[in-house]
């Protein structure tokens, strides 16, 4: 077995990459929201971390500054008695917490060895009770202050400040003052601030999310207006995109309207050329037909040529009518902005048929035609389709023809019924074939129903043949409806 080539592996990788595309990459609204919300979340997170850190730093600095003041006061009270021992007058200290056991504020005086590596406790505050402050070896210059974090009585977290001073005899005697305070209250204040800050940022985030939603909605509203304008063009209410649009969208609108205009010009030019070609062909056909008719009227024993010419002229005329109608519909069925009211067209065709078939006194009913119904297509195409159905119904009807119309789910249903003999189920498919005539005794070309069926299909519709409630043929024409 041959191993896979690198090309196949690469193609497999590309296919997998295409399969893993982000579900929202087709939505502009989702893209904007995700980008905005991600930026807001990052900004709020950074703001929370920064503000929380700044507040904690500020609180601890204030705490340390207060503790430094206590250390300065304690240093001022340090003295040497006549026996050469250090003394601190506790009554001179202003803060009563020095005297309360485990109050959270403590001081201690240590003797430091000349090398600064060992120390031994000499004095301590009453608040320490039977505990002591433990600090590691540290080298300090006289007067310098170092801060440490450690553990004090009952396991409390402390911030400790120490200062080394030289006092008394011998000259090498050095003392280290330590002041410590419980950081629990400060840390609790920081925690409370973080809670308030988190709640505030959450509320701010919710407001910013609402603002982002509103911004996206307002920013994309021109696209909804554009969608509405496109819908009006698609439904045939307007031929161009009309409305007020932002400057960023207006060039797109202008280009689209230009495309619509050029499309309309191309369609109009194609229809004009088709019409000109049809008229150019019809003129010599009319001359030939007239010559054949005159030859038939003359007393010549052989009319074979005249009959042949007349037959071929009729066939050519039918083909010209067929292709002209088909080319016109093919050019116009997808043209936006097409809208034709059904009632006026149907009523006008009924009046024409009443005059054409006046000798037969047919009862033609077209009262069930709502005024709001409209066809999403060319007026002439609707006239061709409905006119052929009416003409076919009038040819076969005994006494009555009925025209009705309805609209359901965007589909226009036009029904033409008669009380004639109808068409058998097996012959209905044949009746829609081009050039097929089921009865040669009735004048016609055999193209009427075929033209209607093909024009309807060009518009995405269809022609259905069935049995009418009047007893004859029911021709149901399904076409796209134009919205009101």
N, C-alpha and C positions, 0 to 999 in steps of 0.2 A: 504494500500500500504506500502510495506517495504521501509525503508530509504536506501539510498545508503551506501554501506560499504566503509570503509576507503581504501580498496584495489582498488576499482573502482575509487575513487577520486584521489588516487595516480597515477593510470594509466592515468587518464585524464590529470593530471598535467604533467606527463612525455611526453604525446603526444603533449601537447601544447608547452612544452619546445623544443621538437624536431622540431616543426613547425616554431619556431622563430629563427632558426639558421641564422648566418650572411651570406649574399649571397656570400661573397668573401672568405669563409673559405676553398674552394677547390682550390683557386688560390695561388700558392706560390709567383708569381710576385706581385699580389695585396697585399698579406700580407707584403712582404718586403717594398713595396712602402708606404703602410699606416703606418707601424711602423717607417720608416725613415722620412716621411713627418711630422708625429706627433712629433717625437723627434726634428726635425729642427724647427717646429713652436714653440714648447715650449722653445727651446734654444734661438731663436731670440726674443721671447716675453720677456723672463727674461733678455736678454742682453739689450733690449731697455729700460725696466723699470730701470735696474741698472744704465746704462750709463746716462739716463735722470736724474735720482735722483742724481748721483754723480756730473753731470754738474751743476744742480740747486744748490746743496750744495756749490760747489766751487764758483759759481758766487755770491751767497749771502754772503759767507765768505769774498770774496774780497770786496764786497760792504760794509760789516760791518767794515772791516779793514780800508777802506778809510774813512768811517764815524768816526771811532775811532780817526784817525789822525786829522780830523776836530775838534772833541771834545777836543783833547789834545791842539790844537792851541788856541781854545776858552778859555780853562782853563788857559792857560799861559797869556792870555790878561786880565783876570779878576783881578780887583783891587778895592780898597776902597778909595774914595775921602776924603778930610778933614772933610766933613760933616758926614762921616760914611756910605755913600751910595755906593753900588757897581757900578762900571763903566767898560765898555768894549770899547776900541778904535776900532771902526768899520773900520777905515782906515788902521789899522795894519793887518786886515784879508786879506789873499791873494786871496781868491776866489771871483770873481766879482758877483757871483750869490747871495751873501748875500744882495746885494743892489738892485736887480731886483725883483719887486713884483711877487709873485707866480712862482718863478723860479724853484722850486722843491727842494731847499736847504734852511733849516731854522734853527735858534737857538732861544732859549728862556731861561731866568733866572727867577727862582721862589724862593720866600722866603718860607722856610719850618718851620712849627711850631715845638716847642721843642719835641712834641710827634710824629712828623712825619706824622700826619694824615691829615693835611690841608696845603695848599700852596696858595700863591697869586703871580700873575705875577708882575715882577719888570721891566725887560728889555726884548726886543725881536728884532729880525732882521727886517730890512726894507722889506725883501722878504715876511714876513708874512702879511704885510700891516695892515689891520684892523682885522686879524684873530689871533687866539692863539692856542697853542698846548695843548690838554687836555690829562692828564694822571691820572690814579687812584692813590690811596694811596699806597705807597710802602716804605718799610723800607730798607735803604741802609747804609752800613758802609761808613765812609769817604774814598773817592777815589775809591770805588767800582763802577762798570759800569753794568747797566742792559739794556737789549734790549727789545723793545716792538714793536708790529705791531699795527698800528692804522690808523685813517683817518685824513687827513689834509685839507688845503684849497681846495675848489671846489671838495671835495669828493675824493681827490687823496689818493691812498694807500701809507702809509709811513712806513719806518723803523726808529724808534726813539731810541736813546741812551741817558741815563741819568746818571749823576754822582753828588754825594753830596759832598760839600766842606764846611769846617768851616773857616770863614774869618772875621776879624774885631772884634769890640766890640759891644755889650757885647759878652762874650765868648760863650754864648749859641746860638748866631746867626748862622744859617746854611742856605746855599744856594744850590740850585739844578740847574745844567746846563743841558739843553736838546738840542740835535742836531738831526735833522730829515731830511730825504731825500726821494724823490719820487722813489719808486721801479719800476715804469712803464718801464723804459728803460731796467732794468735788467731782468724783467719778459718777456719783448719782446724778449730779446736776448735768454732767455731760451726757449721760444716758437719757435723761429727760429731754434735753435739748435735741438729741438724735430722734427721739420719738416724735416730738413736735415737728422737727424738720422733715421727717419721713411723711407724716400726715400732710404737712403743708405742700411738700413736693408732689404727693399723690393727688391732692386737690388741684394743684397747678397743672399736673400732667393731664388730669381729666379735662380741665378747661382747654388746655392746648390741643388735646385730641379732638374736642368739639370744634375748636377753631380750625384745625386741619381739615376736618370733615366739611365744615362750611366753606373753607377755602377751595377744596377740591370741587365741591358742588358748584360754587360760583364760577370757578375757573373753567369747568367743563360745561357750564350751561350753554355757551355758544354752540357746542357740539350737539346738544339736544335740540337747539333751534335749527341747526343744520340738518339733523335727522328729520325733524318735522317738515322742513322745506323739501327735503328729498322725497319724503312720503307724499307731499302734495304733488310733486312732479310725477312720481310713480303712479299715483292714483288718477292722474289726468286733470287735476284741478288747476295746475299751472304748467307752463312750458319751460320756465327757467327758475333758478333759485333766487328767490326774492326775500329781502329782509335786511335788518341791521346786524352786522357781524363785526367783531373786533378786527383791528388792523392786521393782526397776525394771521387771521383766518381768511380775510378778504381776498388775498391773491389766489388762494385755492378756489374760492367761490367764482372769481372772475375766470380762472382757467376752466373750471367745470362748465360754466355758462358758455364759454367759447367753444368747448367740445360739443355741447348740445346744439349750439347754433350751426356749427359746421356739419354735424350729423344731419340736422334738419335740411341744410342746403344740399347735402349729398343725396338724401332721400328724395327731395323735391326734384333735383336734377335727373335722378334715375327714373322717377315716375314720368317726368316730362319726356325724356327720351323714349321710354316705353310707349307712351301715348303717341308720340310723333311716328314711331315705327309702325304702330298699329294703324294709324290713319293712313300712312303711306302705303300699307298693304291693302287696306280696305278700299282705297280708291280704285286701283286696277281690278280688284275683285268685283266691285260694284259695276264697273264697265263690262267685264266679262259676263256677269250675271244678267245684266240688261240685254247684252247682245244675244245671249242664249235664249232669253225669254222672247225677244223679237223673232228669233229664228223659229221658235216653237209656234208662234202665232201665224207664221207664213205657211202657205199651203205646199210645203215640201213633203214628198212621200217618205223621206228618210230623216228622222230627227235624232238619230243615234248620237251624233257628235254634240248636238245642242243639249241633249239630256245628260251626257257625260260631263260637259262643261258645267252645267247647272249643278250637278251633284257634287263635283269637286270644289266649286266655288262655295257651296254651302258648307262643305267639310272644312275648307280653309277658314271660313268665317268663324265656325265654332272653335277651331283651334286657336285663332287669334283672340277670341273672347276669353277662352280658357286661360291661355298663357298671360294675357294682359291682366286679368283678375288675380292670377297667382303671383305674378311679379310685383304687382302693387301691394298685395297683402304681405308678401315676404319682406318687402322693403319697409313697411310701416308697422308691422305687428309688435316690434320691440321699441318703437320710438316713444320716448317718455312724453307725458303731457297729453295723451290721447284720451278723449272722453266724449261719448255720444249718448244723448238721451234716447231711450228706447221708444217712449210713447209717441213723440212726433214722427219718427221714422216709420213706425208701424202704421200709424193712422194715415200718413201720406200714401204708403203703399196700398193700404186697403181701399182708399179712394180711387187710386189708379186702377186696381183690379176690378172695382165695381163698374168703372167706365168700360174697361176692356171686355168684361164678361156681362155687360148690361143685358144682352139678349137672353141670358140664362136666368136672370133675376135671383141670384144667389143671396142667401141671408148670411152676411159677413159680420161677425160679432168680434169687436176688439175693445170691449168695455173693461176687461180685467187687466188693465195696464197701469200700474202705479206710476205716478209722475216722477217719483224719486229714482226709479231704476235707470242705470246708465251702463253702457258698454265701454270697456277700457280698450278702445280701438278706433279705427277709421270709420267715419260715417258711411262712406261709399262701400266699404266692405260689409258693414251691417246691412245696407240696402241690398247688396248682391245676394247675401245669404238668405235674408228674410224674404226678399222678393222672389227668389227661386222657389222657396218653400211655399209661398202663397200662390205663385203661378201653378206649381204642380198640384196643390190642393184644389184650386179652382178648375183645373182641367178635369179632375176625376170626381169632384163633388157632385152629388145629385141635387142638393138644395141648400146645404149649410156649410160654412167654414168658420172656425172659431180660432182666435189668436189670444193667448194668455202669456203672462210672464211673472216670474218671481225671483227672489234673491235669497240665497242661503249660503252662509260661510264664504262670502266672497265669490260665489259662482252664480252667474246669471243663467236662468232657465227660461228659454223661449219655446213655446209649444204652438204648433200649427196643426189643427185637426180638421178632418172633413168627414162627410157621411157617405163617401164613395165606396167602392168595392174593397179598398185596402190592398195590402201586399201580403202574400203568404209568408210564413216564417222562413221557409227555405229559400225564398226569392229576395229577402231583404238585403242580404249581403251582395247579391248580384246587382241589385238596384243602385248600389253605391259605386259600382264600377264605372269608369269613364266610358261614355259612348254607348252604354247598354240601354236598350229600350225594351221594356217588358210587353208593350202593346204598340204595334206599328200603326194601328188605326188612329191613334191620337197624335196630333202634330207635336213635334219636339225634336231635340237633338240628342237626348240621352245624356246631357252633361249637367243638368240642373242639380240633382242631388249629389253628384260627384264633386261639383264645384263647391257646394256648401260644405261637404265633408272635409275637403282638403283645406279650405279657408279656415274652418273651425280648428283643424289640427295645427295650422300655422300659428294660431293664437293660444295653443295649449288646450283647446276644447275638443268637443266631439259631437257628432250627430247620431242620435239613436232613433230607430224606427220601431214603432209598436202599434198596438191596436187602440183606436180612439174610443172614448165613451159614446161618440156619435155613431160608431159602427164602421168607420173607415180607417184611414191611416192617421197615426199620431207621430209627427216628426218633432222630436225634442232636441233643441239646440242648446248645448252647454258651453258658455263662454265666460271669460274673466269679467267680473263686475267692477265698475269704478265706484269708489266710495263717495258718499254724499259729501 
